[in-house]
Amino acid sequence: MEAIGREARALYNLGQAEGLTIWSPNVNIFRDPRWGRGQETPGEDPAVASKYGVAFVRGIQGSTPAGAPAPLQASACCKHATAYDLEDWNGVARYDFDARVTLQDLADTFNPPFQSCVVDGKASCVMCAYTGINGVPACASSDLLTKTFRGAWGLDGYVSSDCDAVAIMHDAQRYVPTPEDTVAVALKAGLDLNCGTYTQEHGMAAIQQGKMTEKDVDKALTNLFAVRMRLGHFDGDPRGNALYGRLGAADVCTADHKNLALEAAQDGIVLLKNDAGILPFDRSALGCLRLRRDGPGGRARELVGVCVPVYGAQPGSGEGRAGQDEPAAPGKAAEPHHRRRQRGQAPGDPCDAHGRPRGHLTFAQSNPKIGAILWAGYPGQAGGLAIARVLFGDHNPSGRLPVTWYPEEFTKVPMRDMRMRADPATGYPGRSYRFYRGNTIYKFGYGLSYSKFSHQLVTVGKNQLAPSTSLLAGLSATTKDATSYYHVDDIGADGCEQLKFPAEVEVQNHGPMDGKHSVLMFLRWPNETDGRPVSQLIGFRSQHIKAGEKANVRFDVSPCEHFSRAREDGKKVIDRGSHFLMVGKEELQISFEA
């Protein structure tokens, strides 16, 4: 991510960019595969989205010496807070949708990426979403903008609305009677910047009518200008900036940045199917259909060949209007090719899918005529080369799916139902690998390789959780419904630090190719009652291992973060008793006792 921030600053110094505020990253949870903008996000897991958001923000804003306020290379903005993931579905539009979200789901699914952006990434901006949250528009919620962003998380920066979100509060949501009321309620709630003209058009009248004061405006301006000062907007020629003024043309599209783009694209490609090892292709055995005529008796000559259909989405195709229930690309676009395969043409063809994972791929997963499937996500500027390198074995795929691929019947689930947890009494299946109870096409974290890898949990911190014995003995456990647990707030920051322990996984590459391997560690509870997840990602590591060799991969486990769960009131607790670390098919029991 650092490359993006450096190039942004370099272009600004060269006078080719108008500003240094970058309204990214999008860290919304990819809750439903029908969401048209889900491909902008890092996926459905809040831990992945949190780590991605922190890395993105730090890369954009730059590494600066300790101290506050720190100078900014550029300003990142984490969006769209919060529980925003619906564009247009069955007449329900993002402009007037009121997301009904439980405190439990807010605490352990929708809010963590934004909290990490602010607390760990030190983001200088958070954008509030169009949608309402439990009856209150996000950009009018003082609980969200002031109490949470600034109070609980310590935001040092500004809060922006999504574009025209303030106008929509009045025009579409009818939250307050007049435009002046709308501007007043937004600024008083903690909004600093309106993307649009609504505050400009109605702000003065709101002051004149006594609905807000100049102090409300001054508060917003202070937050905005503080960020501009950290960007150096008032320090003269940007090339004179002590930290970032040296960045220029030589820092744009460098060889290192191009290699980074290729590496990111390659590492993100997921091999979903590879029957009979059809991939990687052997260059020496491939050719094409070629006609050659040598006089009247000439004949056609056919060389060995394959067909690689590529399906994807056009830029911007998901925003504002995506949310259809029928299967989309690659599923629908693939039907003609699918019919040709059924007639027996080109057996063993691979299929490559780009963009959002909405497509109904059951036909390709189960069709013996389609030998391999790759998913490339949004691979960026080096996507074509990255796909070719994987197809021909120059890169051993190691990517894992950041989302669950549901079967087609999942479209029967109302998109507006925001509940993450399953409800067996009504048949509601839940959402994401953490709570979904149903069949899948591909599971979260799924991904094949050209090599065979094995895992073994070899060490867990000395005496496992020995430090907890003395620490937890001084705490009072709460017992409810025969379950005892500790409140994370009672353990405190120092206590949580003491509870941390390392866990190592031995990974062996059985060949035949060298390559990276992605190791995912999960936590499992003894049961799934009281809204406990089915499993929860602890962390992920990528390790390059030569064929025939082994390597140890270390995970730093924090019980306060990784073993905790959210109660119905949103409070984080750690259950007493057994927890299970999982890597692949390996499982290790950990006891959390006083």
PyMOL commands that set and color helices and strands:
alter all, ss='L'
color gray80, all
select helices_A, chain A and resi 2-13+38-40+46-61+103-110+112-119+138-140+142-152+165-171+179-189+198-208+214-230+238-240+249-251+255-268+275-277+283-285+335-342+362-366+380-391+408-412+432-435+467-473+488-499+529-531+559-562
alter helices_A, ss='H'
color red, helices_A
select strands_A, chain A and resi 21-22+75-76+78-81+88-89+92-93+98-99+125-128+132-133+136-137+158-161+270-274+289-291+300-302+310-311+349-353+370-375+453-460+478-480+483-487+501-509+515-524+536-545+550-557+565-566+572-575+577-583+586-592
alter strands_A, ss='S'
color yellow, strands_A
deselect
rebuild
show_as cartoon
